[in-house]
Each structure stands twice: as C-alpha cells, then as structure tokens.
Amino acid sequence: MRLWRQFDYLFLLAIFGLVGYGLMMVHSATCAPDCDRFTPSSSSAFRQGLYALAGLAVMTLLTAVHYRAYRTLAYYGYGFSLLTLAAVLVVGRGEAEFGVRRWIPLGLFDVQPSELAKVFLVIALARFLSDRDGPLSLRRALASIGLLVPPLGLVFLQPDLGTSLSFVAIWFGMVAMAGARPLHLGLISLSAVLAAPGGWLLMREYQRARLLHFIETVANPESDPFGEGYNILQARISIGSGGMFGRGWLEGTQTQLDYLRVKQSDFIFSVLAEEMGFVGAMVLFGLLLLLLFRIARAAEKARDDFGRLAAFGVGCMLFFQSFVNLGTNLTLLPVTGVPLPLVSFGGSAMIAFCAAFGVVQSILIRSKRRAYTFTS
C-alpha cells in the first residue's frame, strides 16, 4: 500500500534498539548471580519481552488508524483516563510501607493507569490548543490548565511525584509549542515557583526526606551511605566502575551481587553503564536522540496543528522521562521513580510509549496532502 511507504523505518529502528537493550539489561539485573548468557531468560526479561510484543502490536494498530480519529476521541479518552486514575485510589495496590497505590490488579498482570494517562493528556491538549488559529492567548493557556489539574491531582494523591512532574512538563512544552508568548510563559513559571512551598507541604514525609538526603549526598556522598543515600552512592559506583568498555554483559559486580536496588527499573542505566561502559552508554544516548529527532521530524511534517502538537507532546514525554531517569542515575537529580522509556522493566510504560509512537507514525505517514489509495 502506498500509504505505508511514508513509514519511518529509522524511527522503528530506534525503538527496536532501545527495546533490545532493555531486554538485555533487565535479564542481567534480575537473573541469579550464577546465570550466564546461555541460560533461559529470567522471568522478568521474559515478561518484558511479552510486554514489548504487545506494545508493538498496539503501535501497529494505532498507526493504521488515521490520526484525525484521535482528535475526535480525545476528550473521551481523557475522561476514561480520569476514571482509571480515580479507580486506583479505591482498588489499587502498591507499597504499603509508604501508603502508595499505583497499580490496578487484573489477574495475570497489573496496569498502571498514570502511564497511559500521559498519552491521553497529550491528545486532549493537542485538540484543545489547536481548536483556534493564531497565537495562544494567556487566557487560553490558563484555561488549558483545566485539563492538567485533574490527572495531576489524582496522580499526586497516589502519591507519584515523578509522574506528576511528567504531566507538568508535557503541558508546559505543548503550551510553548502552541505559540504562548515568552512573557506569559515567564509569568506561569514565576507562579509555579511561588507556589512551590505549598507543594512541599503537600508532599509525603518520605518524599521530603528523599529530597533533603539528595542535597546532603551531593554535598557529601558519605553522609548517609546505608540510608537514603545508599541508592545514589551505589549508582555512582556502578557507573564509575564501567570504564570505557564496561565489565561485560552479566559481569557487573554491583549488579550481580545485588548492591544496586530497584536495578531493573529506576537504576537500569547504572546496570548498563557498569556492564557496557561509556561506549554502551553513548549507544543508548544515540538511540534516544535518534528517536527524539524522528519525532521532531513528524511534528515538522504534520499537515495540521493537531498533528504537530500531538507529535511534539509525545516528544516532551520522551525527553522528560529520559532526562529525569538519567539524571537520577548520574546523581544529578533526586530519586523520583521515573522509568527509562522502553528500557526499564514495566508493562504499562512500554505499552503507553508504543501507543504514543503509533500516533506519531500515523501523523507522519499521512503528512503529505495528496490523497493516497490502497492500491500498490
């Protein structure tokens, strides 16, 4: 079919590269200390592979649908995402120690609605911000906060600070792309800074402790080596021990001897840097940059404002999560639990990103204004 000749294969190559990298690292992070490359995949790696197959199937399906259909269904999807986020607070499960509820159990697997809600927010904002032509007024920019606040508040109550910040980053980036004046963006940013003390008071005690200990650990890495500073210190050791070419796959001592915690998700980059070294980390950065550039290309080629804003919103989501996860591993940012897209273990995040990429591909293959036929 001629329509599929516009398919971006470099975009797909970057996705496959990151997924493959992730499967290798998840296996290394979760297999037994005596496993080797010839043993069967760990259960986590096998499950991640199934999530990846499901995500690629979703991406193919959403690519086949004309992206304008997503504009029509934008608010319905947004409403559905709010219902699922509210359901988490009632029937969800999580970490009892911190009073966290983030997942809805569905028998064979759990769903994290906040991951999918990001995609629905991108589509809803793209529709709202593209409904009127011309520069984005301050009034309309502020009105768009009405779409941001409900999912932001529901996710903050789970509580999930990292995902809450993801919503804010998506909204801010899309408002800027929609044509908001720099003065208006400055006023909004200033308002956010002034409201920060209120956010501090609303945070849970363990969240405030993480931020305070992060500041202490940056100033003195040995300040709390067995408490809140443990993860930061071990991540720094793992990355530093990798050197130029790494210790080799399945050979990382920090990883295999379980010095790293949450290594299959939050600190997956530390696993990669220890075993693949600086060269392996650069390959990862290259794949992420390639993916971002192809999304930017889709936004540039979009035939209308809705397509342009939707593609850009997906790019904001990818950039922010990558930046925060890598910043956490490099001890530049506090630990917030944000996964590395397509690499960290997690089914909901994998499927959500693949769905978002399906929307981007749909925008790209329909970027030409000529009408395509379904004949070869």
KOLTOR-281085 format. One record per residue (C-alpha): residue in one letter; x, y, z. Coordinates in steps of 0.02 Angstrom, whole numbers, plus 50000, padded with zeros to 5 digits. Each point is the difference from the previous one (the first is absolute). Example, Ala and Ser with C-alpha at 12.3 -4.5 7.8 and 13.67 -1.06 7.14 Angstrom:
A506154977550390
S500695017249967
//
This chain:
M500005000050000
R500655017249956
L499485006950168
W501314989650089
R501405006349889
Q500085015150115
F500374988650148
D501535006150095
Y501154985050013
L501375009550092
F498705003950133
L499584981550011
L501854995450005
A500285011350152
I498504992050088
F500634982449966
G501755004950056
L499395006950167
V498844985350031
G501404987749962
Y501195009350114
G498684999750136
L499724981349986
M501864996850020
M500155011250151
V498414993850086
H500624982249981
S501695004650074
A499195009650143
T498794986150050
C500884983549963
A500864990150137
P501825004150040
D500594983649920
C499045001949836
D500845002849833
R499525005049825
F499544982249952
T498704997550137
P498155003449967
S499435017850023
S499495005450173
S498145000950033
S500075019050000
A500905000649833
F498754987649927
R498545010450062
Q500825015749932
G500134991549831
L498144996250004
Y499645018150046
A501075005749854
L499054988649878
A498345006650066
G500645017949985
L500574997649820
A498314992549958
V499145015350075
M501195011549906
T499604991549834
L498135001150033
L500065018550045
T501105003849850
A498694992549885
V498655011750068
H499945017749929
Y500645011850133
R498505011549980
A498954986550082
Y501015002950158
R499515018349994
T498164995049995
L500214988050146
A501205010950100
Y498845005450141
Y499214982750015
G501714992250026
Y500455013850122
G498424996650101
F500354981450001
S501765003250066
L499295010450144
L498834985750046
T501444987650006
L501075012050102
A498575001950125
A499774981150005
V501824997950054
L499645009650160
V498594987850041
V500544982849939
G501835002849958
R501494991650080
G501775006050035
E501305001450136
A499154998750169
E501535007350087
F499735017049919
G498114999249976
V500244999449811
R498634994649879
R500524999949817
W499454983849919
I498334991749961
P500154980950013
L499244990949851
G500474982150042
L501414995649880
F500755017550007
D499815017050082
V499625016249909
Q500715016950050
P498705012449934
S501125015150025
E501134994149857
L498554999049879
A499285016350065
K501525009349932
V499544994949822
F498185005050024
L500555016850071
V501105003249847
I498554996549881
A498755010450101
L501205014950011
A500394998749815
R498165001549959
F499665014150123
L501515010449947
S499664997549814
D498155004450004
R500375018349963
D501195007749874
G501295013350039
P501155003050149
L499514992350165
S499255012950117
L500395000450186
R498174996550035
R499994984349894
A501674994350070
L499305001550176
A498404991349946
S501034985049943
I500534997750181
G498244993250023
L500564984649904
L501624998650100
V499375001550178
P498824984750012
P501274986649948
L501395009350091
G499025000350162
L499454981849989
V501774993949967
F500715011050138
L498784991650121
Q500674982549958
P501325007550037
D501155000449848
L501065015749993
G501004995049845
T498474996849892
S499175015850066
L501495010049938
S499874991049832
F498255007049978
V500625017550037
A501444998349877
I498844993849862
W498795014450030
F501355013450005
G500864993649843
M498384999049901
V499435017250054
A501675007149945
M499874991049833
A498225006449976
G500675017849992
A499905006850177
R500955016350018
P501654999350097
L499315012950123
H498514988950038
L501114984750021
G501095010150119
L498495005250104
I499404982050009
S501744994150052
L500115013550133
S498304994850068
A500604982050011
V501555005350095
L498975010150123
A498824985250025
A501454987950033
P499935001850191
G498194994149994
G500544984849901
W501344996350129
L498694999850138
L498894988249899
M501394987449972
R500124984050102
E501334999050134
Y501044987249904
Q499985011249845
R500665014850098
A501314988650079
R500604994549827
L500245017949943
L500925005250158
H501124984749999
F500365002749815
I500665017450038
E501044993250144
T500694985749894
V500505011449857
A500965010950123
N500724984850091
P499744982849918
E500424991250163
S498735009550106
D498744985650005
P500784985049910
F498794987050071
G498425010550004
E499215011849875
G501685003149917
Y500304981549965
N499214999549826
I500885015849943
L501694994050061
Q499844982649924
A499435007249833
R501525011249998
I501144985350036
S499184989349865
I500165013249864
G501795004350048
S500564981850002
G499434997149821
G501455009549922
M500105001749811
F499364982949945
G499184993350158
R500234983950098
G499004989949874
W498204994449991
L499504990350157
E501705004150076
G499605015750101
T500454997350182
Q498855013650066
T498574992549901
Q500304981450024
L500405001550186
D498415010250030
Y500815015950062
L498845009649885
R498185001150052
V498525001749879
K501284996349866
Q498774993549870
S499045016449994
D500595016050086
F501864995849987
I500044990249838
F501225012649926
S501234996550141
V499944981649952
L500315004549818
A501435011950039
E500884987350111
E499874985649876
M500105009449833
G501075014750054
F500125017349925
V499834993249823
G498404990750042
A499295015550085
M500375010349844
V499074987249894
L498505002150115
F500105019049988
G500134998649811
L498434989349989
L499025012150111
L500585015049898
L499554991249837
L498274996650068
L499785018150054
F500585006749832
R498804988749905
I498565005850111
A500525018149966
R500004995849814
A498224993450014
A499465016050090
E500805010549864
K499164990449859
A498274999250082
R498655007049887
D499035008950139
D500245007450172
F499224985250089
G501254987949923
R501455011850034
L499545002450183
A499634981550030
A501694994749931
F500885013650099
G499104994650159
V500634982349977
G501755007149979
C499815009850163
M499464984250089
L501494990249933
F501275013850034
F499425003750178
Q499984981950057
S501684996349921
F500765015750076
V499344996550175
N500474981550001
L501755003249934
G500205014850118
T499534989050147
N501264986649951
L501365013149975
T499585007150173
L499515016749923
L498184998650054
P499114992150151
V499204982949984
T498205001649937
G499634982749929
V499875005549817
P500414985449882
L501165001249850
P498874998749847
L500004982949914
V501494994450105
S499394998950181
F498924985250050
G498145003649996
G498534995049892
S498925015550017
A501425011849955
M500514989249852
I498254999249928
A499665018550033
F501565005549906
C499674988049857
A498235006849987
A500685017849997
F501244995149864
G498574992349900
V499135016950002
V501615008449941
Q500194987649856
S498195002849951
I500345018849991
L501574997449897
I499344987949868
R498545011749969
S501065015749994
K499865002349811
R498475009449943
R499664989149849
A498704986450022
Y500694982450007
T499134984749932
F500144982550066
T500644993149837
S501824995449975
//
